[in-house]
Amino acid sequence: MSTPLRLGIAGLGTVGTGLVRIVQTNADLIERRAGRRIEIVAVSARSRTRNRGVDISGYDWEDDPVAMARRADVDLVVELMGGENGPAKALTEAAMQGGKDVVTANKALLAIHGQALAEAAEAAGVALRFEAAVAGGIPVVKALAEGLAGNRITRIKGVMNGTCNYILTRM
Ligand SMILES: NC(=O)c1ccc[n+]([C@@H]2O[C@H](COP(=O)([O-])OP(=O)(O)OC[C@H]3O[C@@H](n4cnc5c(N)ncnc54)[C@H](OP(=O)(O)O)[C@@H]3O)[C@@H](O)[C@H]2O)c1
C-alpha cells in the first residue's frame, strides 16, 4: 500500500474550493485510478473566517502560504492564489527549493516567470505542472508535451473566451 500524496493548497477561491470539493468527493475514485490516495493536509488564504462553502475544518490552517510550502508533511504544493509576484512566486520557489513538486493554475506567474521557474524546477529535480493555467480544464499542455511530442508544432490558434463559458454555464 503506497503512502498518500499530501497536498498543501494555497488559495481557496473559485479554483481552490473546487479542488477541495473534488478531492473530498472523489477521494476513493482517485485512489482507485491513481493507485495512491490524495489527502489535503494544510490550506492557506487571506481570510481564515470566510465561509467558502466547503468544509476545511479537517485541515491545518496557515496564515503564511510560504510557511505552508515549507511544511515537512506536505509533499505537493498547489498554488491557486494568482498574481505574478508576491506570495505566489515566493511560495512556488520555496516549495521547489524544499524538494516539493508544485502545481499552479497561475497564468500571470507563468507568463512572467515561467522560464525561470521551469529551470529552477529542473535544477531542484521537482515537477512544476500548470495544465490548469492553460485553457482551464482542457488538457492541452500534456497532450502537446507527450501525445504530440513527435510533431513539429509552430503555432496554435483558438478562441478562449471566458464570457462564453460563463454564459454556457448559466444556460
Ligand atoms: N477561475 C477560473 O476559472 C480559473 C481558471 C484557470 C486558472 N485560474 C487561475 O487560478 C488562480 C486562482 O483563481 P481563482 O479564480 O480561484 O481566484 P479567486 O477566486 O480570486 O481566489 C484567490 C484565492 O487566493 C487567496 N489569496 C489571494 N491573494 C493572497 C495572498 N496574498 N495571500 C494568501 N492568499 C491569497 C484568496 O484568499 P481569500 O479568499 O481569503 O481572499 C482566495 O482564496 C489564478 O491564478 C487564476 O488565474 C482561474
The ligand as a Tripos MOL2 file, in Angstrom:
@<TRIPOS>MOLECULE
LIG
   48    52     1     0     0
SMALL
NO_CHARGES

@<TRIPOS>ATOM
      1 N1        -11.3710   30.9590  -12.0280 N.am      1 LIG1
      2 C1        -11.0470   30.2600  -13.1260 C.2       1 LIG1
      3 O1        -11.9040   29.8040  -13.8910 O.2       1 LIG1
      4 C2         -9.5890   29.9720  -13.4220 C.ar      1 LIG1
      5 C3         -9.2750   29.0950  -14.4560 C.ar      1 LIG1
      6 C4         -7.9280   28.7900  -14.7010 C.ar      1 LIG1
      7 C5         -6.9490   29.3810  -13.9400 C.ar      1 LIG1
      8 N2         -7.2820   30.2620  -12.9500 N.ar      1 LIG1
      9 C6         -6.2020   30.8130  -12.1410 C.3       1 LIG1
     10 O2         -6.2620   30.2120  -10.8500 O.3       1 LIG1
     11 C7         -5.8290   31.1370   -9.8650 C.3       1 LIG1
     12 C8         -6.9360   31.3280   -8.8310 C.3       1 LIG1
     13 O3         -8.0710   31.8180   -9.4900 O.3       1 LIG1
     14 P1         -9.4750   31.9560   -8.7270 P.3       1 LIG1
     15 O4        -10.4740   32.3060   -9.7740 O.co2     1 LIG1
     16 O5         -9.7130   30.7610   -7.8640 O.co2     1 LIG1
     17 O6         -9.1760   33.2320   -7.8130 O.3       1 LIG1
     18 P2        -10.0050   33.7630   -6.5580 P.3       1 LIG1
     19 O7        -11.3890   33.2000   -6.5550 O.co2     1 LIG1
     20 O8         -9.8190   35.2450   -6.5210 O.co2     1 LIG1
     21 O9         -9.2370   33.1160   -5.3070 O.3       1 LIG1
     22 C9         -7.9490   33.5160   -4.9290 C.3       1 LIG1
     23 C10        -7.6290   32.8990   -3.5820 C.3       1 LIG1
     24 O10        -6.2930   33.2200   -3.2240 O.3       1 LIG1
     25 C11        -6.2610   33.8170   -1.9360 C.3       1 LIG1
     26 N3         -5.2270   34.8450   -1.9450 N.ar      1 LIG1
     27 C12        -5.1060   35.8690   -2.8250 C.ar      1 LIG1
     28 N4         -4.0240   36.6170   -2.5060 N.ar      1 LIG1
     29 C13        -3.4790   36.0500   -1.4160 C.ar      1 LIG1
     30 C14        -2.3670   36.3660   -0.5940 C.ar      1 LIG1
     31 N5         -1.6220   37.4570   -0.8470 N.pl3     1 LIG1
     32 N6         -2.0900   35.5620    0.4550 N.ar      1 LIG1
     33 C15        -2.8580   34.4790    0.7120 C.ar      1 LIG1
     34 N7         -3.9340   34.1250   -0.0270 N.ar      1 LIG1
     35 C16        -4.2380   34.9140   -1.0640 C.ar      1 LIG1
     36 C17        -7.6380   34.4030   -1.6970 C.3       1 LIG1
     37 O11        -7.8810   34.4530   -0.3010 O.3       1 LIG1
     38 P3         -9.2820   34.9840    0.2920 P.3       1 LIG1
     39 O12       -10.3500   34.0810   -0.2390 O.co2     1 LIG1
     40 O13        -9.1350   34.8480    1.7680 O.co2     1 LIG1
     41 O14        -9.4190   36.4000   -0.1810 O.co2     1 LIG1
     42 C18        -8.5280   33.3940   -2.4460 C.3       1 LIG1
     43 O15        -8.8560   32.3250   -1.6030 O.3       1 LIG1
     44 C19        -5.4520   32.4210  -10.6280 C.3       1 LIG1
     45 O16        -4.0850   32.3950  -10.9070 O.3       1 LIG1
     46 C20        -6.2660   32.3000  -11.9060 C.3       1 LIG1
     47 O17        -5.6730   32.9950  -12.9930 O.3       1 LIG1
     48 C21        -8.5750   30.5540  -12.6710 C.ar      1 LIG1
@<TRIPOS>BOND
     1     1     2 1
     2     2     3 2
     3     2     4 1
     4     4     5 ar
     5     4    48 ar
     6     5     6 ar
     7     6     7 ar
     8     7     8 ar
     9     8     9 1
    10     8    48 ar
    11     9    10 1
    12     9    46 1
    13    10    11 1
    14    11    12 1
    15    11    44 1
    16    12    13 1
    17    13    14 1
    18    14    15 2
    19    14    16 1
    20    14    17 1
    21    17    18 1
    22    18    19 2
    23    18    20 1
    24    18    21 1
    25    21    22 1
    26    22    23 1
    27    23    24 1
    28    23    42 1
    29    24    25 1
    30    25    26 1
    31    25    36 1
    32    26    27 ar
    33    26    35 ar
    34    27    28 ar
    35    28    29 ar
    36    29    30 ar
    37    29    35 ar
    38    30    31 1
    39    30    32 ar
    40    32    33 ar
    41    33    34 ar
    42    34    35 ar
    43    36    37 1
    44    36    42 1
    45    37    38 1
    46    38    39 2
    47    38    40 1
    48    38    41 1
    49    42    43 1
    50    44    45 1
    51    44    46 1
    52    46    47 1
@<TRIPOS>SUBSTRUCTURE
     1 LIG1         1 GROUP 0 **** ****
